């Protein structure tokens, strides 16, 4: 899922979350998140889903690569993440 660990780091930053915040929200250990973000771990699908769901709750979505788009991160209008960005 995370073709580049930078996508996850960018999404977490846009959500205004620390590694501890995201790990807690996703129900994983901080060390697991650190390994994923550093590209040292290939996470299980259940871990990816938990991370994506935790970010989505903060209004940040990871957009997978397709024929028309590169990987990306989108902030949902009116979300907590958008409010953080407007400060």
N, C-alpha and C positions, 0 to 999 in steps of 0.2 A: 504494500500500500504506500508506504513512505519512500518513494523513489529517491528523494533527497531529504536528509534529516533537516535541511534548512527550511523546508516547507513547514515542518512541525514546529521548529523554533520560531519561525515568523508568525505562525498561527497563535502560538502561546503568547508571544509578545503583544500581538494585536488584541488578544483577549485580556491583557493586563494581568496575566497570571504568572506566578513564580513556578519553578519546577515543583515545589512542594504543593502548591495550590492545585496544579493540574494532576499531579500524581494522586493526591487525595480524592479529587473529584472523579477520577477514573478508577479508583480502587486498586491502584498499583503502587509498588514501592518506588520511592524517589530514585533509587539506584537503577531500577529498570528503565525509567524515563530518561535518565542521564545516558544510559547505554544506547538507547534508541536515538536520542538527539545527537550523540557523538558518532553514530553510524557503526557502533560495535555490536548491535543486536538486530536480528530480524524478528520483529515481534509476531506473536500469535495473532490470528484474526480477531479473537475475542479482545485482545489488548488494543488493537487498532480501533475496533468498534467502540470500546470504552473511551478511548482518547477523543475520537471524532465526536461522540455524543457529549462529552464534557465540554468540548470547545463549542459545539453547536448551542449548548445551553447558555453560553456567554455571547452568542451572536456571531461566532466566527465559523465559517465553513471552509473545508479544504475541497478544492475542485480538482478532480482527477484529470489526467491527460486524456484527450480524445483526438479524433481526427481534426477537430476544429480549434481545440484549445490546448495550451500547455498547462502544466500543473500550476495551481494558484491558490490564493487565499482570498476569501470574500468576507466582508463585514456586513451583517444584516442591518438594514435601516431600522433605527429605533432601539437597537440592542444596547446592552451594557458596554460592549466593545466600541460601538459608535460614539457613545457618550464620553468614553475615555479618550478617544481620538480628537474630540472637539474641544478638549480642555486646553 
